[in-house]
Amino acid sequence: MTPLEFEQFCELWYPQTYRYMSWKMRSTELAEEAVQDLFLELLRIRDRLEPDKAHRYMWKAAYFRAKHFPQAQKEYKDEVKHDMPSTRSVESVVIDRMVADDALSVLSEKEKDIVESVVIDGNGIAETARMNGVPRHRIEYYWDSAVRKLTAAAA
């Protein structure tokens, strides 16, 4: 499927898929996320899709996602929650964004990025390491350093 064909495919099928997923999942927010995820997958395999058969694959994938996406989201959030650092004293320092900006000013740029990823964005240590392409132990080192600095600044 060419980029132009894929664009036309999205314009034609995205609204219908969204309506179907909203009805099936009984949540517009979950449906929007699931449809975006579906069309992102379709974009990844666009070269292998045949224009006249792509809608069949899309509907099968939409049905599967509508059935399993809420459970997959719950499992992912549970996994991320278990991956969160056990030290939660940073959250007491980072109550709102203004306080966070003042508190984060004592950190290096690397530490600031990690604290924002873990605390503010809600990513776990492993997810932050994966996103930055570095080993987990390096993120843990910066995390521990940031916790020490923030704890000292809060005292």
Backbone hydrogen bonds in HBPLUS format (Angstrom, degrees):
<---DONOR---> <-ACCEPTOR-->    atom                        ^
c    i                          cat <-CA-CA->   ^        H-A-AA   ^      H-
h    n   atom  resd res      DA  || num        DHA   H-A  angle D-A-AA Bond
n    s   type  num  typ     dist DA aas  dist angle  dist       angle   num
A0006-PHE N   A0002-THR O   2.86 MM   4  6.12 157.2  1.91 155.3 162.2     1
A0007-GLU N   A0003-PRO O   2.92 MM   4  6.13 155.1  1.98 145.5 152.0     2
A0008-GLN N   A0004-LEU O   3.02 MM   4  6.29 161.1  2.05 150.5 155.1     3
A0009-PHE N   A0005-GLU O   2.83 MM   4  6.02 152.3  1.91 145.1 153.8     4
A0010-CYS N   A0006-PHE O   2.87 MM   4  6.15 158.4  1.92 151.4 156.2     5
A0011-GLU N   A0007-GLU O   3.01 MM   4  6.27 162.9  2.04 149.4 153.9     6
A0012-LEU N   A0008-GLN O   2.99 MM   4  6.16 150.1  2.08 145.2 153.1     7
A0013-TRP N   A0009-PHE O   2.87 MM   4  5.98 169.6  1.88 158.3 160.8     8
A0014-TYR N   A0010-CYS O   2.86 MM   4  5.20 158.1  1.91 141.0 145.8     9
A0017-THR N   A0013-TRP O   2.88 MM   4  5.95 159.9  1.92 158.6 164.8    10
A0018-TYR N   A0014-TYR O   2.86 MM   4  6.04 159.7  1.90 155.9 161.7    11
A0019-ARG N   A0015-PRO O   2.98 MM   4  6.24 160.9  2.02 147.7 152.3    12
A0020-TYR N   A0016-GLN O   3.00 MM   4  6.22 162.8  2.03 147.1 151.9    13
A0021-MET N   A0017-THR O   2.85 MM   4  6.07 167.2  1.87 154.5 158.0    14
A0022-SER N   A0018-TYR O   2.85 MM   4  5.98 159.2  1.89 152.1 158.1    15
A0023-TRP N   A0019-ARG O   3.01 MM   4  6.18 160.2  2.05 148.0 153.0    16
A0024-LYS N   A0020-TYR O   2.85 MM   4  6.05 166.0  1.87 154.4 158.7    17
A0025-MET N   A0021-MET O   2.76 MM   4  5.68 162.4  1.79 149.7 154.7    18
A0026-ARG N   A0022-SER O   2.86 MM   4  5.38 130.5  2.11 132.3 143.0    19
A0031-ALA N   A0027-SER O   2.94 MM   4  5.99 155.8  2.00 142.7 150.5    20
A0032-GLU N   A0028-THR O   2.88 MM   4  5.98 158.1  1.93 143.8 149.2    21
A0033-GLU N   A0029-GLU O   3.13 MM   4  6.38 164.7  2.15 149.7 153.3    22
A0034-ALA N   A0030-LEU O   2.84 MM   4  6.03 158.9  1.89 151.3 157.8    23
A0035-VAL N   A0031-ALA O   2.81 MM   4  5.95 159.6  1.85 154.4 159.5    24
A0036-GLN N   A0032-GLU O   2.98 MM   4  6.13 161.2  2.02 147.7 153.1    25
A0037-ASP N   A0033-GLU O   2.97 MM   4  6.13 156.9  2.03 143.3 150.1    26
A0038-LEU N   A0034-ALA O   2.86 MM   4  6.07 152.2  1.94 143.1 151.0    27
A0039-PHE N   A0035-VAL O   2.89 MM   4  6.14 168.9  1.90 157.0 158.5    28
A0040-LEU N   A0036-GLN O   2.92 MM   4  6.03 143.5  2.05 143.3 153.7    29
A0041-GLU N   A0037-ASP O   3.02 MM   4  6.26 153.1  2.09 143.5 150.3    30
A0042-LEU N   A0038-LEU O   2.92 MM   4  6.28 156.1  1.97 148.1 155.3    31
A0043-LEU N   A0039-PHE O   2.91 MM   4  6.05 147.0  2.02 136.1 144.8    32
A0044-ARG N   A0040-LEU O   3.01 MM   4  6.32 151.8  2.09 144.6 151.8    33
A0045-ILE N   A0041-GLU O   3.13 MM   4  6.49 145.1  2.26 147.4 156.4    34
A0046-ARG N   A0043-LEU O   3.28 MM   3  4.88 165.9  2.30 100.5 103.1    35
A0048-ARG N   A0045-ILE O   2.85 MM   3  5.49 143.4  1.98 120.0 130.5    36
A0049-LEU N   A0046-ARG O   3.13 MM   3  5.21 152.0  2.21 103.4 112.0    37
A0053-LYS N   A0050-GLU O   2.92 MM   3  5.37 151.4  2.01 117.4 126.5    38
A0054-ALA N   A0050-GLU O   2.85 MM   4  5.64 126.4  2.15 162.4 176.8    39
A0056-ARG N   A0053-LYS O   3.09 MM   3  5.52 132.1  2.33 107.7 119.7    40
A0057-TYR N   A0053-LYS O   3.40 MM   4  6.85 160.1  2.44 153.3 157.8    41
A0058-MET N   A0054-ALA O   2.87 MM   4  6.12 161.3  1.91 153.2 159.3    42
A0059-TRP N   A0055-HIS O   2.95 MM   4  6.11 158.1  2.00 145.1 149.3    43
A0060-LYS N   A0056-ARG O   3.08 MM   4  6.34 161.0  2.12 149.6 154.6    44
A0061-ALA N   A0057-TYR O   2.90 MM   4  6.12 163.5  1.93 154.0 158.9    45
A0062-ALA N   A0058-MET O   2.75 MM   4  5.92 149.6  1.84 146.0 155.7    46
A0063-TYR N   A0059-TRP O   2.88 MM   4  6.05 161.0  1.92 147.7 152.0    47
A0064-PHE N   A0060-LYS O   3.01 MM   4  6.25 164.5  2.04 148.4 152.5    48
A0065-ARG N   A0061-ALA O   2.85 MM   4  6.03 162.8  1.88 148.6 153.8    49
A0066-ALA N   A0062-ALA O   2.83 MM   4  5.97 163.6  1.86 152.1 156.9    50
A0067-LYS N   A0063-TYR O   3.06 MM   4  6.24 145.7  2.18 143.3 152.4    51
A0068-HIS N   A0064-PHE O   2.87 MM   4  6.04 153.4  1.94 151.6 159.4    52
A0069-PHE N   A0065-ARG O   2.62 MM   4  4.82 156.9  1.67 143.8 146.2    53
A0072-ALA N   A0068-HIS O   2.97 MM   4  6.17 160.1  2.01 156.2 162.8    54
A0073-GLN N   A0069-PHE O   2.81 MM   4  6.00 160.3  1.85 160.8 165.5    55
A0074-LYS N   A0070-PRO O   3.01 MM   4  6.22 157.1  2.06 144.4 150.5    56
A0075-GLU N   A0071-GLN O   2.89 MM   4  6.15 163.1  1.92 152.4 156.8    57
A0076-TYR N   A0072-ALA O   2.89 MM   4  6.07 157.9  1.94 147.5 153.8    58
A0077-LYS N   A0073-GLN O   2.89 MM   4  6.12 164.0  1.92 151.6 155.8    59
A0078-ASP N   A0074-LYS O   2.88 MM   4  6.08 155.9  1.94 149.4 156.5    60
A0079-GLU N   A0075-GLU O   2.85 MM   4  6.03 153.5  1.92 145.4 153.1    61
A0080-VAL N   A0076-TYR O   2.85 MM   4  6.13 159.7  1.89 152.7 158.0    62
A0081-LYS N   A0077-LYS O   2.83 MM   4  5.96 154.2  1.90 143.2 151.0    63
A0082-HIS N   A0078-ASP O   2.95 MM   4  6.19 153.4  2.02 146.9 153.0    64
A0083-ASP N   A0079-GLU O   3.08 MM   4  6.25 131.3  2.33 136.4 149.5    65
A0083-ASP N   A0080-VAL O   3.06 MM   3  4.94 130.1  2.32  93.1 107.2    66
A0084-MET N   A0081-LYS O   3.26 MM   3  5.31 156.2  2.32  99.6 106.7    67
A0091-GLU N   A0088-ARG O   3.05 MM   3  5.62 136.5  2.25 113.1 122.8    68
A0092-SER N   A0089-SER O   3.20 MM   3  5.45 135.1  2.41 100.4 111.5    69
A0093-VAL N   A0090-VAL O   2.93 MM   3  5.20 132.1  2.16 104.4 117.7    70
A0094-VAL N   A0090-VAL O   2.93 MM   4  6.23 153.0  2.00 152.5 161.2    71
A0100-ALA N   A0096-ASP O   2.83 MM   4  5.97 153.9  1.90 151.7 160.7    72
A0101-ASP N   A0097-ARG O   2.82 MM   4  6.03 154.7  1.89 147.0 152.2    73
A0102-ASP N   A0098-MET O   3.16 MM   4  6.46 162.5  2.19 148.2 151.9    74
A0103-ALA N   A0099-VAL O   2.83 MM   4  6.02 166.2  1.84 153.6 158.2    75
A0104-LEU N   A0100-ALA O   2.66 MM   4  5.69 161.4  1.69 154.3 159.9    76
A0105-SER N   A0102-ASP O   3.29 MM   3  5.39 148.6  2.40  98.5 107.5    77
A0106-VAL N   A0103-ALA O   3.43 MM   3  6.33 172.8  2.44 121.0 122.4    78
A0107-LEU N   A0104-LEU O   3.04 MM   3  5.43 164.1  2.07 115.0 120.1    79
A0112-LYS N   A0108-SER O   2.84 MM   4  6.03 160.9  1.87 156.2 162.3    80
A0113-ASP N   A0109-GLU O   2.93 MM   4  6.14 160.2  1.97 149.4 153.9    81
A0114-ILE N   A0110-LYS O   3.12 MM   4  6.37 156.7  2.18 146.9 152.9    82
A0115-VAL N   A0111-GLU O   2.92 MM   4  6.16 166.2  1.94 156.6 159.9    83
A0116-GLU N   A0112-LYS O   2.93 MM   4  6.07 165.8  1.95 153.1 157.4    84
A0117-SER N   A0113-ASP O   2.96 MM   4  6.09 153.4  2.03 141.3 149.0    85
A0118-VAL N   A0114-ILE O   2.90 MM   4  6.08 163.5  1.92 153.6 157.6    86
A0119-VAL N   A0115-VAL O   2.77 MM   4  5.62 157.6  1.82 151.1 157.5    87
A0120-ILE N   A0116-GLU O   3.08 MM   4  4.82 118.5  2.48 108.4 124.8    88
A0121-ASP N   A0116-GLU O   2.80 MM   5  6.16 155.1  1.86 164.3 172.6    89
A0123-ASN N   A0117-SER O   2.94 MM   6  5.68 158.1  1.99 158.8 152.4    90
A0128-THR N   A0124-GLY O   2.92 MM   4  6.07 157.8  1.97 147.8 154.1    91
A0129-ALA N   A0125-ILE O   2.91 MM   4  6.17 156.8  1.97 151.0 157.5    92
A0130-ARG N   A0126-ALA O   2.90 MM   4  6.14 158.9  1.95 148.1 154.1    93
A0131-MET N   A0127-GLU O   2.86 MM   4  6.06 160.4  1.90 150.0 155.3    94
A0132-ASN N   A0128-THR O   3.00 MM   4  6.15 147.9  2.11 143.9 152.0    95
A0133-GLY N   A0129-ALA O   2.85 MM   4  5.85 117.1  2.25 139.3 155.4    96
A0134-VAL N   A0129-ALA O   3.08 MM   5  5.21 156.6  2.14 144.4 147.8    97
A0133-GLY N   A0130-ARG O   3.24 MM   3  5.01 144.4  2.37  93.2 103.5    98
A0138-ARG N   A0135-PRO O   3.13 MM   3  5.60 136.8  2.33 108.3 118.9    99
A0140-GLU N   A0136-ARG O   2.93 MM   4  6.26 160.5  1.97 155.7 161.9   100
A0141-TYR N   A0137-HIS O   2.96 MM   4  6.11 147.5  2.07 138.1 146.3   101
A0142-TYR N   A0138-ARG O   3.11 MM   4  6.44 165.8  2.13 151.5 153.3   102
A0143-TRP N   A0139-ILE O   2.80 MM   4  5.97 154.0  1.87 150.2 158.9   103
A0144-ASP N   A0140-GLU O   2.87 MM   4  6.03 166.4  1.89 150.2 152.9   104
A0145-SER N   A0141-TYR O   3.02 MM   4  6.25 159.6  2.06 148.7 154.7   105
A0146-ALA N   A0142-TYR O   2.88 MM   4  6.04 156.9  1.93 146.8 153.1   106
A0147-VAL N   A0143-TRP O   2.87 MM   4  6.14 158.1  1.92 154.2 160.4   107
A0148-ARG N   A0144-ASP O   3.02 MM   4  6.26 162.5  2.05 149.3 153.5   108
A0149-LYS N   A0145-SER O   3.05 MM   4  6.31 164.9  2.07 150.5 154.3   109
A0150-LEU N   A0146-ALA O   2.83 MM   4  5.99 166.5  1.85 155.9 159.8   110
A0151-THR N   A0147-VAL O   2.85 MM   4  5.89 156.7  1.90 149.2 155.9   111
A0152-ALA N   A0148-ARG O   2.99 MM   4  6.15 158.0  2.04 146.3 152.4   112
A0153-ALA N   A0149-LYS O   2.89 MM   4  6.09 153.2  1.96 144.9 152.9   113
A0154-ALA N   A0150-LEU O   2.92 MM   4  6.04 143.6  2.05 141.1 150.3   114
A0155-ALA N   A0151-THR O   3.16 MM   4  6.30 131.7  2.41 138.4 149.7   115
